[in-house]
Amino acid sequence: MRWLLVSLLALVSLHCAHAPEAPPASAAPVPVAAAPQWPEPQPPRLRLPDSVRPVRYALDLTLLPAEPTYSGTVTIDLDVREPVHQVWLHAQDLQVTQARVLTGGRTLEARAVTADEGRLGVLLPETLGVGPAQLSLTFTGRADRERSQGLYAVEEGGESYLYTFFEPIDARRAFPCFDEPGFKVPWRLRFTVKQEHVALANHAVVSEEPLPGGLKRVTFAESRPMPSYLVAFVVGPFDLVDGGPIGRAHVPLRFIVPHGRGAETAYAASVTPRIITLLEDFFDQTYPYEKLDVAVVPRYWGTMEHPGIVALGQPLTLIRPGEETLQRRKSYTNIAIHELGHYWFGDVVTCRWWDDVWLNESLTSWLDQKVTNAFDPAWDFALDGQANSAAFAMETDSLTTTPPVRKPITTNDDIIGSFDNGTTYAKGASLLSMFEGWLGHERVRDMLRTHVRKHAWQVATSEDLLVTISESLGPDAARVFRGYIDQPGVPRVSAELQCKAGAAPRLKLAQERFLPAGSTGTTAKTWDIPVCVRAGKGKDSTRACTLLSSATGELELPFQGCPTWLLLNAGGTGYYRGGYSHEQISQLLSAPPGTLSTPERLAFLADVKAGVDRGDVPLGEALKLVPATASDPNRIVVQRGAQLLSGVHTELLPEADHQRYRAWLVELYGPRARALGWTPKPGEGDDVKPLRNVLVGRAAPAGDKVLSQEADRLARAWLADRKSVHPEAAGMALYVAARNGDRSLFDTMLAQTRAAQDRNERSRLMGLLGLFRDPALLKEALALVAGDEFDVRESRAILLNAFYTPSSRAQAWDFYQRNFDALAGKLRSDEVNWLIESVGSLCDERSRAEAEALLTPRVTKIEGGPRSLTRALESIQLCIDAERRNQPGVREFLRTRGKAVNKTTAH
């Protein structure tokens, strides 16, 4: 381990009287102070020791956005719990110029040392005794201008602005601190900034003092307790938009936007007050801070739940008047609910350590579905969100490389990897949905309210939540939850119906781990599973539940006679796969229309897809269920049925079969799409708009000539005049037109990309360039990703769009291999991980070998890289096995599709 020693001790000067030229021989020698005996640095392996804890911070910074560097001093009140000769905290890429410790009325000059991974040691010349002390560090740093991490600077409209984003471990890049979530204490901030600049932070400004040189000193109120990753501030020539009072306490709402962009906050300003009211109602608590500033940060990245100054990206928040499409409205509302919901799940109650970050994210992911649905029930967000969340979580959980919800954290790499979308967010949220279906919404809500009240302004662990679950919902509920968060994987539950004369029908239940065909994992795992089933004859049915805690079990059904159909996931909220036999699938499909609820239909379709993945259901047979879903009046059923198509890899089909597949999609989705048309009709509700996108998004790319020609016309009209096309139609029309686009369309889009001053519009246009399927045009588009003309954080959308387009994937993969090193060098570790995970969409042996050879020697240098690559390689191998298994049946289906039985799954 290499050490960088930063001397913080000036040479001792002895102030002596003027000495005679020749002192008497008998004069005693002047004593010289002994050099301090510095201890040998002993950095902690990862977590900081508990021997010294921060009690309070005072952070003083000079922040001039146009300057490359900034300076500051942080003063930290300490609680020394045992005698120490060195204090360890965090600082990364900072120059510490002075360190002092005040103890017992004395000031000790100290020496700072840095270890790798952002660890900062303060070596003391003598032992620091137990009790209060104060550490003062003076330092300089540089605002990041490339990756938007830590304290970062962005130029817009010729002006520079400063923003912060610290989660999980980037506060140490901005100032020295104890950069762990368990150190949750008050902060006092004070900034020196330009007189004309706005400076805002988590809490209210208490004073502004003019200083010489056109500067001012801005002092903020002391904060409520918060960890370092939640500290936030902005500095620059911002405009402030007053949003009026909000919440039960009527606190002020403001939007902080780059100069001249205030009018684009109109929609956000109109809905944010209601969001706060809905959150207050859910928790039955008053909004916890004295203000709410919405810092509109440049990109979606940076969106963050900073207390009192929530960060929401420009792509979400800035909507031009007249362009408030359904998707823009839903995106802002849902993400704002998520981030502001963190004010309770994350800010008021914070995870003690990163192994429990799922407490922040899972609880809030479940919450945002509920509150968004309450905001506008017409959006059907709870059903949509719950179904998609569960599907994504279970698909992720079927990989043997997927970690549990609660993940062991032993390295910084583990900290970065703990923010796993499938488990940390989606699986935990799905578990709460299962509890809601099992025990009732009010009981789950009240349990969460209790959890927040018990641990307000403190830190909490999984054990703390489990205690609350046990007290509020019962020991069985706590045991169920523990098993699901500590063990990876998703269960598969199957059942055999037994009917005997004179006795109630019974189910013989069995559980195992669900694994796709070809997986190398073991199915020999068990959970405590709340299994709820429905069984019936015709429309008469019964519901029964049991807690299945071993590999097998039995459940008696309170039903007269022998049921003719069985649903393994009553209510559709259970976190398990239903393992249906072919006979059970046929029987369930034969149940009368209206028998199953929409959530149950969605769960059943997901279980059929899981059966395909496991090799129990041939894909060619499953595709026969798609026509009924394509004609269903419920948009979410249409979407879920279309997910059965994901197993068809068109780029691997023979050309004749590929054309048959495209023609089939046009037949399935084209008539309804053409009937709806591209443009919303007067009075059309929000339930129709997303259905249009689903239908058109399937039919037009498949080759529907009427829709494709209209898409081209609309796209060219929009490029000529933004107001000439209804904003609800513009996005999909541009998407379809680009996929079929020619040189003239490409050149127009490229020219407008280069001319765009608005970052959101530039990013939108740039991503479209990656959809062109003409190899020559795509080559030009990909060259923009490799070049320096555009920020790679924007241009990478070109590569990803090409990569996820089957016909362009080979060309995109070739580019990826040649340019990975250059791209990775410009991106944050989380962005590089997204790049690594994208190779999981490959589906052939050669590409898998190429991916392994390219990335294996590189991922060890990328935080989270090994985990991302292992998961991607597993996904590729499973796809190869599935393609080998499914393609013959798919080809047979396409050749005989006219004979497919149009059975309904929409009962």
Helices and strands as residue ranges (DSSP letters): E 4-6, E 52-62, E 69-80, E 84-90, E 95-103, E 106-109, E 111-115, E 119-128, E 131-142, E 150-156, E 159-165, G 171-173, E 187-194, E 198-201, E 205-211, E 215-220, G 228-230, E 233-236, E 239-246, E 251-257, G 262-265, H 266-283, E 292-297, E 309-313, H 314-317, H 326-341, E 349-351, G 354-356, H 357-375, G 377-379, H 381-397, H 412-417, I 421-427, H 428-439, H 441-454, E 458-460, H 462-473, H 475-486, E 491-498, E 506-513, E 529-537, E 540-548, E 552-556, E 565-567, G 570-572, E 577-579, H 582-589, H 598-614, H 619-622, G 623-625, H 626-630, H 635-642, G 643-647, G 650-652, H 655-676, H 688-702, H 705-720, G 722-724, H 727-739, H 743-755, H 759-769, H 775-786, H 792-803, G 806-808, H 809-824, H 829-837, G 838-841, H 845-859, H 865-895, G 897-899
